[in-house]
Amino acid sequence: MKKFLIPLTLFPCLLAAQIASTNPVRPAQVSAFSPTTTDFSICALYPISSGTFTVTLPATAPPSGQCLRLRNEGSGVITINPNGLLITGKLTIQPGATSAPNDCWITSTGSGYEVASMSIGPALVSSVGYTIPLSTGTSYAPLTGVWNSITTIDANVQAPLGAIAGTIANLQVVVGNALSSGQTLVVTLLDNGVQTGVTCTVPALGSTCSDTTHSYTIPAGDLTSWQIAITNGNGSSTIAIAAQVRF
């Protein structure tokens, strides 16, 4: 299973976000605003849905290690104002989109601020099965990893995505051998065993499918897996499933 590396400076604020009783996800912003030291104490996330404006940070820096997340999902440029304190890193967040936002992590140094990461790109989750029987029915595969057999028990492959929520999108499925006439293969993302809207169907005589329209946010700690449903099964093939995940 692939591991995602997070800068060490972010671990204090990630821990704070996990143990905080206050919801760290704030309402979407459309105009200038000023996050508070309380926001930093829980590593609050502020989505920005539209507008070009300035975000002004607290004039008194929060305790060292606390952080704030800004996520630009709109078409405007967001400017970060350190309010007279020293800040390192870029002071603008470029336009993004709901499916591909630009993120900014701002960590307090105790006397100023540090932009730990800007425009975080999505990571890749990849699940590949080798020489898998294309049998009629429903089976399950792990969200990520390599496998050489199928299971009809979802619990056998379920695993958490991470300790914080992550959004999965841009599903792509490729089978090594094209399906036969009348045969279809449907891959669907599951959250705690429940189907989500992230799904695509490899058609008869086809070898690939994709879903670039839908996305789904897996809550922290939920168990994920892929459901594979095959009709008119016969033969065997490699099945490769990939998608993007953004934390």
C-alpha positions as CSV (number, residue, x, y, z in Angstrom):
1,M,0.0,0.0,0.0
2,K,1.3,3.4,-1.0
3,K,2.1,5.8,1.9
4,F,1.6,9.6,1.6
5,L,4.3,11.8,3.1
6,I,3.1,14.8,5.1
7,P,5.5,17.5,6.2
8,L,6.4,17.0,9.9
9,T,5.4,20.6,10.7
10,L,1.8,19.6,9.9
11,F,1.4,16.7,12.4
12,P,0.6,18.9,15.4
13,C,-2.3,20.6,13.6
14,L,-3.5,17.3,12.1
15,L,-3.6,15.8,15.6
16,A,-5.5,18.8,16.9
17,A,-8.0,18.5,14.1
18,Q,-8.7,14.9,15.0
19,I,-9.3,15.4,18.7
20,A,-11.1,18.7,18.5
21,S,-14.8,18.6,19.4
22,T,-15.5,21.5,17.1
23,N,-16.1,20.7,13.4
24,P,-12.9,21.8,11.6
25,V,-14.6,22.4,8.3
26,R,-15.9,26.0,8.2
27,P,-18.6,27.4,5.9
28,A,-17.5,28.2,2.3
29,Q,-16.2,31.8,2.0
30,V,-17.0,34.3,-0.9
31,S,-15.4,37.5,0.4
32,A,-12.6,38.8,2.6
33,F,-12.4,37.3,6.1
34,S,-10.1,36.9,9.1
35,P,-9.5,33.5,10.6
36,T,-9.2,33.4,14.4
37,T,-6.7,31.8,16.7
38,T,-9.5,29.2,17.5
39,D,-9.4,28.2,13.8
40,F,-5.7,27.6,14.1
41,S,-6.1,25.5,17.3
42,I,-8.2,22.9,15.4
43,C,-6.5,23.2,12.0
44,A,-9.8,24.5,10.5
45,L,-10.4,24.2,6.8
46,Y,-12.0,27.1,5.0
47,P,-13.3,26.3,1.5
48,I,-13.4,29.3,-0.8
49,S,-16.2,28.8,-3.4
50,S,-15.8,32.1,-5.3
51,G,-14.3,35.6,-5.4
52,T,-11.0,37.4,-5.5
53,F,-10.1,38.7,-2.0
54,T,-7.7,38.8,0.9
55,V,-7.6,36.5,3.9
56,T,-6.1,38.3,6.9
57,L,-4.3,36.2,9.5
58,P,-4.3,37.0,13.3
59,A,-2.0,39.8,14.3
60,T,-0.9,37.7,17.3
61,A,0.5,34.4,16.1
62,P,-1.1,31.3,17.5
63,P,1.1,28.7,19.4
64,S,3.8,27.2,17.3
65,G,2.6,24.2,15.3
66,Q,-1.0,25.1,15.0
67,C,-2.3,25.5,11.5
68,L,-5.0,26.7,9.1
69,R,-6.1,25.2,5.8
70,L,-7.5,27.3,2.9
71,R,-9.0,25.5,-0.1
72,N,-9.6,27.6,-3.2
73,E,-12.4,26.0,-5.3
74,G,-13.3,29.2,-7.1
75,S,-12.0,31.1,-10.1
76,G,-10.5,34.0,-8.2
77,V,-7.0,34.5,-6.8
78,I,-6.8,34.6,-3.0
79,T,-4.2,36.8,-1.2
80,I,-2.8,36.0,2.3
81,N,-2.2,38.9,4.5
82,P,0.1,38.1,7.5
83,N,-1.1,41.1,9.4
84,G,2.4,42.6,9.9
85,L,4.0,39.3,11.0
86,L,6.8,37.4,9.2
87,I,5.6,34.8,6.7
88,T,7.5,32.5,4.4
89,G,6.1,31.0,1.3
90,K,3.8,32.2,-1.4
91,L,1.1,34.7,-0.5
92,T,-1.4,33.9,-3.2
93,I,-3.6,30.9,-3.9
94,Q,-4.3,30.4,-7.6
95,P,-7.8,29.6,-8.9
96,G,-9.1,26.0,-8.6
97,A,-12.3,24.1,-9.0
98,T,-14.5,21.9,-6.9
99,S,-13.0,18.7,-8.4
100,A,-9.5,20.1,-8.4
101,P,-9.1,22.8,-5.7
102,N,-5.8,24.5,-4.8
103,D,-4.9,24.1,-1.1
104,C,-2.8,26.1,1.2
105,W,-1.5,25.0,4.7
106,I,-0.5,27.8,6.9
107,T,1.4,26.8,10.1
108,S,2.2,29.2,13.0
109,T,5.8,29.5,14.0
110,G,4.8,31.1,17.3
111,S,6.0,34.5,16.0
112,G,4.8,34.4,12.4
113,Y,3.6,32.0,9.7
114,E,4.9,29.4,7.3
115,V,3.2,28.3,4.2
116,A,3.9,24.6,4.4
117,S,2.3,23.5,1.1
118,M,0.6,25.3,-1.7
119,S,-1.6,23.9,-4.5
120,I,-1.5,20.3,-3.2
121,G,-2.0,18.0,-6.2
122,P,-4.1,14.9,-5.9
123,A,-2.4,11.6,-5.0
124,L,-3.0,8.4,-6.8
125,V,-4.7,5.2,-5.4
126,S,-4.0,2.2,-7.6
127,S,-5.5,-1.3,-7.2
128,V,-4.3,-4.0,-9.6
129,G,-5.4,-7.7,-9.9
130,Y,-3.4,-10.1,-12.0
131,T,-5.0,-13.0,-13.9
132,I,-8.3,-12.5,-12.3
133,P,-11.2,-14.8,-13.4
134,L,-13.9,-12.7,-15.1
135,S,-16.7,-14.7,-13.4
136,T,-20.4,-13.7,-13.4
137,G,-21.3,-12.0,-10.1
138,T,-20.0,-9.5,-7.6
139,S,-16.6,-9.4,-6.0
140,Y,-14.5,-6.9,-4.1
141,A,-11.0,-5.5,-4.3
142,P,-8.9,-3.3,-2.0
143,L,-8.8,0.4,-2.7
144,T,-5.0,0.2,-3.2
145,G,-2.5,-2.6,-3.6
146,V,-1.8,-5.7,-5.7
147,W,-4.0,-8.8,-5.6
148,N,-4.1,-12.1,-7.5
149,S,-7.4,-13.6,-6.3
150,I,-10.9,-12.3,-5.9
151,T,-13.2,-12.3,-2.8
152,T,-17.0,-12.2,-2.5
153,I,-16.7,-10.8,1.0
154,D,-16.2,-7.1,1.1
155,A,-14.9,-7.1,4.7
156,N,-11.9,-9.1,3.6
157,V,-10.5,-6.2,1.6
158,Q,-11.9,-3.1,3.4
159,A,-9.4,-0.6,4.8
160,P,-9.5,3.1,6.0
161,L,-8.4,5.8,3.6
162,G,-6.7,7.8,6.4
163,A,-7.1,9.6,9.6
164,I,-8.6,12.6,7.8
165,A,-11.3,12.8,5.2
166,G,-10.2,12.4,1.5
167,T,-12.0,13.0,-1.8
168,I,-11.8,10.4,-4.5
169,A,-12.4,11.3,-8.1
170,N,-11.3,10.6,-11.7
171,L,-11.8,6.9,-11.7
172,Q,-10.1,4.9,-14.5
173,V,-10.4,1.2,-15.1
174,V,-8.4,-0.9,-17.6
175,V,-8.7,-4.6,-18.3
176,G,-5.8,-6.4,-19.9
177,N,-8.0,-8.4,-22.3
178,A,-11.0,-6.9,-24.0
179,L,-14.4,-8.2,-22.8
180,S,-16.3,-10.6,-24.9
181,S,-19.6,-10.0,-26.6
182,G,-22.4,-9.4,-24.1
183,Q,-20.0,-9.1,-21.2
184,T,-19.8,-6.0,-19.0
185,L,-17.7,-5.1,-15.9
186,V,-18.8,-2.4,-13.5
187,V,-16.4,-0.9,-10.9
188,T,-17.9,1.1,-8.0
189,L,-16.3,2.8,-5.0
190,L,-17.7,1.6,-1.7
191,D,-17.8,3.6,1.6
192,N,-18.4,1.2,4.5
193,G,-19.9,-1.3,2.1
194,V,-22.3,1.3,0.5
195,Q,-22.1,2.2,-3.1
196,T,-21.1,5.8,-4.0
197,G,-21.5,7.7,-7.2
198,V,-18.0,7.0,-8.3
199,T,-18.5,4.2,-10.9
200,C,-17.9,3.3,-14.5
201,T,-18.8,0.4,-16.8
202,V,-16.4,-1.4,-19.2
203,P,-18.7,-2.3,-22.1
204,A,-18.9,-5.4,-24.1
205,L,-15.9,-5.8,-26.4
206,G,-14.3,-2.9,-24.5
207,S,-11.2,-2.7,-22.3
208,T,-11.5,0.6,-20.4
209,C,-13.9,3.0,-18.7
210,S,-13.7,6.2,-16.7
211,D,-15.7,8.5,-14.5
212,T,-14.4,12.1,-14.6
213,T,-17.8,13.5,-13.5
214,H,-18.3,12.3,-10.0
215,S,-16.4,12.5,-6.8
216,Y,-16.9,11.3,-3.2
217,T,-15.5,12.4,0.1
218,I,-14.6,9.4,2.4
219,P,-15.1,10.5,6.0
220,A,-12.1,10.0,8.4
221,G,-11.9,6.4,9.5
222,D,-14.5,5.0,7.1
223,L,-13.6,1.7,5.3
224,T,-13.2,1.7,1.6
225,S,-13.1,-0.9,-1.2
226,W,-13.9,-1.4,-4.9
227,Q,-16.9,-3.5,-6.0
228,I,-16.6,-5.4,-9.2
229,A,-19.8,-6.6,-10.9
230,I,-19.5,-8.8,-14.0
231,T,-22.2,-10.0,-16.3
232,N,-21.9,-13.0,-18.7
233,G,-18.5,-13.8,-17.2
234,N,-15.8,-15.9,-18.9
235,G,-12.1,-15.8,-19.3
236,S,-9.6,-14.0,-17.1
237,S,-7.7,-10.8,-17.3
238,T,-5.6,-8.2,-15.4
239,I,-7.9,-5.6,-13.8
240,A,-6.3,-2.2,-13.1
241,I,-8.3,0.4,-11.1
242,A,-6.9,3.9,-10.4
243,A,-8.3,7.2,-9.0
244,Q,-7.1,10.4,-7.6
245,V,-7.4,11.3,-3.9
246,R,-7.1,14.7,-2.3
247,F,-6.8,15.2,1.4
